[in-house]
C-alpha cells in the first residue's frame, strides 16, 4: 500500500532521496532543548509518553518553526533510537487533490490503529520503522530502530 488516510491527513510513501540530494541541503542550526523547553516554545500541546521500555532514555528535544511548526523528542537505548514527532494538524494544507499529505520514507505502509484511531505503520524489511496517527489536534509520528511493533503501539497508546 502506498498511502493511508487518517482522519485529516493522508500518510504517503515518499521517494527515497538520492545520496547526492540527501547530502546537498544545508544544515539548519538547532539548539538542544529539554522537553519542558520545547513545550514552552510550541503553540500546541503535546505530552511525553507515559510508557517507554526500561532501557530507553531521553536524549534531547528540538523545536522547529519553519517551514512549519513541529517538536521532536529524541530517545536512545542499546537496541536503537526513537524519535517522537508532534505537529499541529493546521500545519498540513490541502494539495491540488484536496488531501493533506504527510510523507514517510519506508518500503511500505500498512493500516493500523492507536487507541481505536486509524494509524499508518511504516515498515522496512527489518521490521517496523514507525507509526503515524492523529490525536489531540496534532499529527504524531514515532520513528524507531530496534523496537518491536508491539512496543511502538504501546508507546503510541501512552501518549495523551
Beta strands, then each sheet from edge to edge (+ up, - down):
strand 1: 3-5
strand 2: 9-13
strand 3: 57-64
strand 4: 70-77
strand 5: 80-88
strand 6: 100-104
strand 7: 108-114
strand 8: 117-124
strand 9: 127-135
strand 10: 138-144
sheet 1: 1+ 2- 6-
sheet 2: 3+ 4- 5+ 10- 9+ 8- 7+
end
